[in-house]
């Protein structure tokens, strides 16, 4: 892989997301780095996986809550719409 500095990658335009220094990251891996935040590719991928795992867990919890309490969301929406609205001064 050819060595490309961050400055050169930025100058290349928005199509260039990565640069390569040839130096190992904190974990000892030699990988491309993101131009935007200097993270190596493996760290960026690890962060994506962690975020995605949290999203999946939240979705499963929400699905379980909706199965256990099927009318709850509809009741909450109705109560929001039935509240007395404050009068607007004209």
N, C-alpha and C positions, 0 to 999 in steps of 0.2 A: 504494500500500500504506500502511495507516495505521501510525503510529509507536506501538509498544507497548514499554514498558520491561521489563527482565528481571524486576523485582520484580512488575509487574502480571501477567506471563505465569506466574510461579510461583504467584501468588495465585489464578489462574484454575483451577489444579488439574492433575492428571496428563495430561489430554487436550491441554494446551497445551505442545507441545515446542519451539516457536520464538518468538522475539521479533524486533522490527525497530527498529533505531535510525536508519536513514537515512544512517548514516556508512559510508564505504568500509572494507573490511577491508585487511589487509596487502598483498593483491594488487591493491587498487584497485577491487574489485567491491562494488557495493551489493547486499547479499543478506540474507536472514533469518539469524539466529544461533540456535544450539542453546541452550536454557536450561541444560542440564546442564553444559556445559563452555565456553560462550561462543564456540565455533568457528563461523565462517560456514558456510552450507550447502554452498558449493562445496568448502571444506576437508574437511568431514565426508564428502562424496561421494568426494573424491579419496582420502582415507584408506581408505574402504570398497573402492574399486577396487584399490588397492595390496594390501590384505590379501587380497582375493579372488584376485588374480593369483598371489600367493604360494601360496595354497591349491591352486589349479589346478596350478601347477608341482610342488608336493609330491605331489599325487595322480598326476600323469603319471609322476613318477620312481618312485613306489611301484608303479604298474601295470607299468612297464618291468622293475623288479626282480623282480616276481612272474612275469612272462613268461619272463625269462631264467633264473630259479631256481625252478621250479615246486614242488619239494618242500621248499624251505628253511623256510618258515613252519611247515609241519606237523612237520618234524624238530625245530625249535626248541621247539615246544609239547610234543612228546613228551619231549624231554630235560628240560624243566622239571618235568613230572609224574613222571618216573622218578627224580628226585633223592631221596636219603635225607632224610626229614624228621626234624628234631631231636625227641628224646623230650620229652614234656610232663610236668612234675612234677605229681603229683596231691596 
